[in-house]
Amino acid sequence: TRVFKRPANAPDTWKTLYIMAMAPNHSRGAVIMPMEGDRWMVCLVGMAGDYPPTDEAGFWAFMRSLPSSRIYDAVKDAEPLTAPYGYRRAENRMRYYENLPRYLDGFLVSGDAVYAFNPVYGQGMTVAAMASLTLDECLTRQRQQQGEQTLAGLAKQFQTKLASVIAGPWQMATGQDVLWPVCEGGKQPDGITKVINGYMDRVIRTMPYNTVVADAFFHVQNMLKPPTSLFHPKVLWNVLKPGARSQQTQPAAHPIQVVESQV
């Protein structure tokens, strides 16, 4: 990650530009996101251990190596305001406290102590808020059913409810990351998962050119609607109809996806 001053000649046709890494073989991507103060945050992404360098020469070399030159062309004339900063703790991790054979009443576990998501999907803060709301609901129910004199049963109730709340975001993150050949501890997708992943690939490729699909995807990505909403008949038709991706460029030597967003 590196912060740049937005160049004066920056295009006004997009606000965010994203080159997506694609499993299982194309590990490099990048994103430009606008910040306050007329600045850009530029993040280089390397999956499956393909770490972007944080030295000056390596940072630019990695950017030039991307399967599309769009990011480099946008940034090459921008003034860097910070040095590159690297972050490598991007693994998905889950601990299933709700499955313990016995549980200690009065001991509640939440946040990173239970779950951690690959930050590329932008889920962590939202899931933390959802977990806090879940705890509030459980505390309210505990007071209504047991009064204020005991916490007996609260821990088990909360951990079970929390597991159901984070199941959707967990599936969204791991469903894609398990496709990388170096993934540890994940299960290879079964037939149904492969079909769903194939459909999601079409969703992502259609989204930049179809407002119906884009709206549905962003609501799911920001966890305002459940993942099942992507299978609503209206969305299905726009994803699967003949010529749904006809506005896209012809496939390149590398099957990249470049997303321009005004959101």
C-alpha positions as a Markdown table, in Angstrom:
| # | Residue | x | y | z |
|---|---|---|---|---|
| 1 | Thr | 0.0 | 0.0 | 0.0 |
| 2 | Arg | 1.2 | 3.5 | -0.9 |
| 3 | Val | -0.5 | 6.9 | -0.8 |
| 4 | Phe | -0.1 | 9.2 | -3.9 |
| 5 | Lys | -1.3 | 12.7 | -4.7 |
| 6 | Arg | -3.9 | 12.4 | -7.4 |
| 7 | Pro | -2.3 | 13.5 | -10.6 |
| 8 | Ala | -3.8 | 16.5 | -12.4 |
| 9 | Asn | -4.3 | 14.5 | -15.6 |
| 10 | Ala | -6.1 | 11.6 | -13.8 |
| 11 | Pro | -9.1 | 10.3 | -15.8 |
| 12 | Asp | -12.5 | 11.4 | -14.6 |
| 13 | Thr | -14.3 | 8.3 | -16.0 |
| 14 | Trp | -13.8 | 6.3 | -12.9 |
| 15 | Lys | -13.2 | 6.7 | -9.2 |
| 16 | Thr | -11.9 | 3.2 | -8.3 |
| 17 | Leu | -9.8 | 1.0 | -10.6 |
| 18 | Tyr | -9.3 | -2.7 | -9.6 |
| 19 | Ile | -7.3 | -5.4 | -11.4 |
| 20 | Met | -8.4 | -8.7 | -9.7 |
| 21 | Ala | -6.1 | -11.6 | -9.0 |
| 22 | Met | -7.7 | -14.8 | -10.3 |
| 23 | Ala | -7.2 | -18.3 | -8.9 |
| 24 | Pro | -5.6 | -20.6 | -9.5 |
| 25 | Asn | -2.7 | -19.2 | -11.6 |
| 26 | His | -2.8 | -15.4 | -11.9 |
| 27 | Ser | -1.7 | -14.2 | -8.5 |
| 28 | Arg | -1.2 | -10.4 | -9.1 |
| 29 | Gly | -3.6 | -7.6 | -8.9 |
| 30 | Ala | -3.9 | -4.0 | -7.7 |
| 31 | Val | -6.5 | -1.4 | -6.7 |
| 32 | Ile | -6.6 | 2.4 | -6.7 |
| 33 | Met | -9.0 | 3.9 | -4.2 |
| 34 | Pro | -9.7 | 7.7 | -3.7 |
| 35 | Met | -9.0 | 9.3 | -0.3 |
| 36 | Glu | -9.7 | 12.6 | 1.2 |
| 37 | Gly | -7.3 | 15.5 | 0.4 |
| 38 | Asp | -7.2 | 14.7 | -3.3 |
| 39 | Arg | -5.1 | 11.5 | -2.7 |
| 40 | Trp | -5.1 | 8.0 | -4.0 |
| 41 | Met | -4.4 | 4.8 | -2.0 |
| 42 | Val | -2.7 | 2.3 | -4.3 |
| 43 | Cys | -2.6 | -1.3 | -3.1 |
| 44 | Leu | -0.7 | -4.0 | -4.9 |
| 45 | Val | -2.0 | -7.5 | -4.3 |
| 46 | Gly | -0.1 | -10.8 | -4.4 |
| 47 | Met | -1.9 | -14.0 | -3.7 |
| 48 | Ala | -0.5 | -17.5 | -2.9 |
| 49 | Gly | 2.8 | -16.1 | -1.4 |
| 50 | Asp | 3.5 | -13.8 | -4.4 |
| 51 | Tyr | 4.3 | -10.9 | -2.1 |
| 52 | Pro | 4.6 | -7.4 | -3.6 |
| 53 | Pro | 7.9 | -5.8 | -2.7 |
| 54 | Thr | 8.1 | -2.7 | -0.4 |
| 55 | Asp | 11.3 | -1.3 | -1.8 |
| 56 | Glu | 11.1 | 1.5 | -4.3 |
| 57 | Ala | 12.3 | -0.4 | -7.4 |
| 58 | Gly | 10.4 | -3.5 | -6.5 |
| 59 | Phe | 7.2 | -1.7 | -6.0 |
| 60 | Trp | 7.2 | -0.2 | -9.5 |
| 61 | Ala | 8.5 | -3.4 | -11.1 |
| 62 | Phe | 5.6 | -5.3 | -9.5 |
| 63 | Met | 3.1 | -2.7 | -10.8 |
| 64 | Arg | 4.6 | -2.9 | -14.3 |
| 65 | Ser | 4.3 | -6.7 | -14.2 |
| 66 | Leu | 0.5 | -6.7 | -13.8 |
| 67 | Pro | -1.4 | -8.4 | -16.6 |
| 68 | Ser | -2.9 | -5.0 | -17.5 |
| 69 | Ser | -1.0 | -1.7 | -17.7 |
| 70 | Arg | -4.1 | 0.4 | -16.5 |
| 71 | Ile | -2.9 | 0.8 | -12.9 |
| 72 | Tyr | 0.7 | 1.7 | -13.9 |
| 73 | Asp | -0.5 | 4.2 | -16.6 |
| 74 | Ala | -2.7 | 5.9 | -14.0 |
| 75 | Val | -0.1 | 6.1 | -11.2 |
| 76 | Lys | 3.2 | 6.6 | -13.1 |
| 77 | Asp | 2.9 | 10.4 | -13.1 |
| 78 | Ala | 1.5 | 10.7 | -9.6 |
| 79 | Glu | 3.6 | 12.1 | -6.7 |
| 80 | Pro | 4.2 | 9.5 | -3.9 |
| 81 | Leu | 3.4 | 10.8 | -0.5 |
| 82 | Thr | 4.5 | 7.8 | 1.5 |
| 83 | Ala | 6.8 | 4.8 | 1.2 |
| 84 | Pro | 5.3 | 1.4 | 0.4 |
| 85 | Tyr | 4.0 | -0.5 | 3.3 |
| 86 | Gly | 3.5 | -4.3 | 3.3 |
| 87 | Tyr | 1.0 | -6.4 | 5.1 |
| 88 | Arg | 1.0 | -10.2 | 4.9 |
| 89 | Arg | -1.5 | -11.5 | 7.5 |
| 90 | Ala | -4.2 | -12.2 | 5.0 |
| 91 | Glu | -5.2 | -15.8 | 6.0 |
| 92 | Asn | -8.7 | -16.9 | 6.8 |
| 93 | Arg | -9.0 | -18.5 | 10.2 |
| 94 | Met | -12.0 | -19.8 | 12.2 |
| 95 | Arg | -12.3 | -21.3 | 15.7 |
| 96 | Tyr | -15.4 | -23.2 | 16.4 |
| 97 | Tyr | -16.1 | -22.5 | 20.1 |
| 98 | Glu | -19.7 | -23.4 | 19.7 |
| 99 | Asn | -18.6 | -27.0 | 19.1 |
| 100 | Leu | -16.8 | -27.4 | 22.4 |
| 101 | Pro | -17.9 | -30.6 | 24.3 |
| 102 | Arg | -18.3 | -28.4 | 27.4 |
| 103 | Tyr | -18.3 | -24.7 | 27.8 |
| 104 | Leu | -17.3 | -22.3 | 30.5 |
| 105 | Asp | -20.2 | -20.0 | 31.5 |
| 106 | Gly | -19.2 | -16.4 | 31.7 |
| 107 | Phe | -16.5 | -16.8 | 29.1 |
| 108 | Leu | -17.4 | -15.0 | 25.8 |
| 109 | Val | -15.2 | -15.1 | 22.7 |
| 110 | Ser | -15.6 | -12.7 | 19.7 |
| 111 | Gly | -13.6 | -10.7 | 17.1 |
| 112 | Asp | -10.2 | -12.0 | 15.9 |
| 113 | Ala | -10.2 | -14.6 | 18.7 |
| 114 | Val | -12.9 | -16.4 | 16.7 |
| 115 | Tyr | -12.6 | -15.4 | 13.1 |
| 116 | Ala | -10.2 | -13.7 | 10.8 |
| 117 | Phe | -10.9 | -12.9 | 7.1 |
| 118 | Asn | -8.7 | -12.2 | 4.2 |
| 119 | Pro | -8.9 | -8.4 | 4.2 |
| 120 | Val | -9.1 | -8.2 | 0.4 |
| 121 | Tyr | -12.8 | -8.8 | 0.8 |
| 122 | Gly | -13.4 | -5.9 | 3.1 |
| 123 | Gln | -15.6 | -7.8 | 5.6 |
| 124 | Gly | -13.8 | -7.5 | 9.0 |
| 125 | Met | -15.2 | -4.3 | 10.4 |
| 126 | Thr | -18.8 | -5.1 | 9.2 |
| 127 | Val | -18.6 | -8.6 | 10.8 |
| 128 | Ala | -17.3 | -7.1 | 14.0 |
| 129 | Ala | -20.3 | -4.8 | 14.1 |
| 130 | Met | -22.6 | -7.8 | 13.4 |
| 131 | Ala | -21.0 | -9.7 | 16.2 |
| 132 | Ser | -21.6 | -6.8 | 18.6 |
| 133 | Leu | -25.3 | -6.6 | 17.6 |
| 134 | Thr | -25.5 | -10.4 | 18.2 |
| 135 | Leu | -24.1 | -10.0 | 21.7 |
| 136 | Asp | -26.6 | -7.2 | 22.4 |
| 137 | Glu | -29.4 | -9.5 | 21.3 |
| 138 | Cys | -28.2 | -12.4 | 23.4 |
| 139 | Leu | -27.8 | -10.2 | 26.5 |
| 140 | Thr | -31.3 | -8.8 | 26.0 |
| 141 | Arg | -32.8 | -12.3 | 25.7 |
| 142 | Gln | -30.8 | -13.5 | 28.7 |
| 143 | Arg | -32.2 | -10.7 | 30.8 |
| 144 | Gln | -35.7 | -11.3 | 29.6 |
| 145 | Gln | -35.6 | -15.1 | 30.2 |
| 146 | Gln | -33.2 | -15.4 | 33.2 |
| 147 | Gly | -33.3 | -12.0 | 34.9 |
| 148 | Glu | -30.2 | -10.0 | 35.8 |
| 149 | Gln | -28.9 | -12.4 | 38.5 |
| 150 | Thr | -27.4 | -15.1 | 36.3 |
| 151 | Leu | -25.4 | -15.5 | 33.1 |
| 152 | Ala | -25.9 | -19.2 | 33.0 |
| 153 | Gly | -26.2 | -20.4 | 29.4 |
| 154 | Leu | -25.3 | -17.1 | 27.9 |
| 155 | Ala | -21.9 | -18.1 | 26.6 |
| 156 | Lys | -23.2 | -21.2 | 24.7 |
| 157 | Gln | -26.2 | -19.2 | 23.3 |
| 158 | Phe | -23.9 | -16.4 | 22.1 |
| 159 | Gln | -21.3 | -18.6 | 20.5 |
| 160 | Thr | -23.9 | -20.6 | 18.6 |
| 161 | Lys | -25.7 | -17.5 | 17.4 |
| 162 | Leu | -22.3 | -15.9 | 16.4 |
| 163 | Ala | -21.4 | -19.0 | 14.3 |
| 164 | Ser | -24.6 | -18.6 | 12.3 |
| 165 | Val | -24.0 | -14.9 | 11.8 |
| 166 | Ile | -20.5 | -15.3 | 10.4 |
| 167 | Ala | -21.2 | -18.4 | 8.3 |
| 168 | Gly | -22.1 | -16.3 | 5.2 |
| 169 | Pro | -19.1 | -14.0 | 5.2 |
| 170 | Trp | -16.8 | -17.0 | 5.9 |
| 171 | Gln | -18.2 | -18.9 | 2.9 |
| 172 | Met | -17.7 | -15.8 | 0.7 |
| 173 | Ala | -14.1 | -15.5 | 1.7 |
| 174 | Thr | -13.1 | -19.1 | 1.7 |
| 175 | Gly | -15.1 | -20.1 | -1.3 |
| 176 | Gln | -12.6 | -18.2 | -3.5 |
| 177 | Asp | -9.4 | -18.5 | -1.5 |
| 178 | Val | -9.6 | -22.3 | -1.4 |
| 179 | Leu | -9.1 | -22.3 | -5.2 |
| 180 | Trp | -5.4 | -21.2 | -4.7 |
| 181 | Pro | -3.2 | -24.4 | -4.9 |
| 182 | Val | -1.2 | -23.3 | -1.7 |
| 183 | Cys | -4.3 | -23.1 | 0.5 |
| 184 | Glu | -3.8 | -24.9 | 3.7 |
| 185 | Gly | -6.6 | -26.5 | 5.8 |
| 186 | Gly | -9.3 | -25.9 | 3.2 |
| 187 | Lys | -11.5 | -28.4 | 1.5 |
| 188 | Gln | -11.3 | -28.7 | -2.2 |
| 189 | Pro | -14.7 | -27.6 | -3.7 |
| 190 | Asp | -17.3 | -30.3 | -4.4 |
| 191 | Gly | -19.4 | -30.2 | -7.6 |
| 192 | Ile | -22.0 | -27.8 | -6.2 |
| 193 | Thr | -19.4 | -25.4 | -5.0 |
| 194 | Lys | -17.7 | -25.5 | -8.4 |
| 195 | Val | -21.0 | -24.6 | -10.0 |
| 196 | Ile | -21.5 | -21.7 | -7.5 |
| 197 | Asn | -17.9 | -20.5 | -8.1 |
| 198 | Gly | -18.5 | -20.6 | -11.8 |
| 199 | Tyr | -21.6 | -18.5 | -11.5 |
| 200 | Met | -19.8 | -16.0 | -9.2 |
| 201 | Asp | -17.1 | -15.7 | -11.8 |
| 202 | Arg | -19.8 | -14.7 | -14.3 |
| 203 | Val | -21.3 | -12.3 | -11.8 |
| 204 | Ile | -17.9 | -10.5 | -11.3 |
| 205 | Arg | -17.3 | -10.4 | -15.0 |
| 206 | Thr | -20.8 | -9.0 | -15.8 |
| 207 | Met | -21.0 | -6.6 | -12.9 |
| 208 | Pro | -18.9 | -3.7 | -14.5 |
| 209 | Tyr | -21.3 | -3.6 | -17.5 |
| 210 | Asn | -24.7 | -4.2 | -15.9 |
| 211 | Thr | -26.3 | -2.0 | -13.2 |
| 212 | Val | -28.7 | -4.8 | -12.0 |
| 213 | Val | -25.8 | -7.2 | -11.3 |
| 214 | Ala | -23.6 | -4.5 | -9.9 |
| 215 | Asp | -26.3 | -3.3 | -7.5 |
| 216 | Ala | -26.9 | -6.9 | -6.3 |
| 217 | Phe | -23.2 | -7.6 | -5.9 |
| 218 | Phe | -22.4 | -4.5 | -3.9 |
| 219 | His | -25.3 | -5.1 | -1.5 |
| 220 | Val | -24.0 | -8.6 | -0.9 |
| 221 | Gln | -20.4 | -7.5 | -0.7 |
| 222 | Asn | -21.3 | -4.9 | 2.0 |
| 223 | Met | -23.5 | -7.5 | 3.8 |
| 224 | Leu | -26.6 | -5.5 | 3.4 |
| 225 | Lys | -28.3 | -8.5 | 1.7 |
| 226 | Pro | -27.6 | -12.3 | 1.9 |
| 227 | Pro | -25.6 | -14.0 | -0.8 |
| 228 | Thr | -28.7 | -15.8 | -1.9 |
| 229 | Ser | -30.0 | -12.5 | -3.4 |
| 230 | Leu | -27.4 | -12.9 | -6.2 |
| 231 | Phe | -29.6 | -15.8 | -7.3 |
| 232 | His | -32.8 | -13.7 | -7.6 |
| 233 | Pro | -34.4 | -14.4 | -11.0 |
| 234 | Lys | -33.8 | -10.8 | -12.2 |
| 235 | Val | -30.1 | -11.1 | -11.3 |
| 236 | Leu | -29.8 | -14.6 | -12.8 |
| 237 | Trp | -31.3 | -13.4 | -16.1 |
| 238 | Asn | -28.8 | -10.5 | -16.4 |
| 239 | Val | -25.9 | -12.8 | -15.6 |
| 240 | Leu | -26.8 | -15.8 | -17.8 |
| 241 | Lys | -28.7 | -14.2 | -20.7 |
| 242 | Pro | -27.1 | -14.5 | -24.1 |
| 243 | Gly | -24.6 | -11.6 | -24.8 |
| 244 | Ala | -24.5 | -10.7 | -21.1 |
| 245 | Arg | -20.8 | -10.0 | -21.3 |
| 246 | Ser | -20.7 | -8.8 | -25.0 |
| 247 | Gln | -19.6 | -5.3 | -23.9 |
| 248 | Gln | -16.4 | -6.7 | -22.4 |
| 249 | Thr | -13.1 | -6.7 | -24.2 |
| 250 | Gln | -11.9 | -9.8 | -25.9 |
| 251 | Pro | -10.0 | -12.2 | -23.6 |
| 252 | Ala | -6.3 | -11.4 | -23.3 |
| 253 | Ala | -3.4 | -13.7 | -23.0 |
| 254 | His | -4.0 | -13.6 | -19.2 |
| 255 | Pro | -7.7 | -13.9 | -18.1 |
| 256 | Ile | -7.7 | -10.7 | -16.2 |
| 257 | Gln | -10.6 | -8.7 | -14.8 |
| 258 | Val | -10.3 | -4.9 | -14.8 |
| 259 | Val | -13.1 | -3.2 | -12.9 |
| 260 | Glu | -13.8 | 0.6 | -13.2 |
| 261 | Ser | -16.2 | 1.9 | -10.6 |
| 262 | Gln | -18.0 | 5.2 | -10.0 |
| 263 | Val | -19.2 | 3.9 | -6.6 |
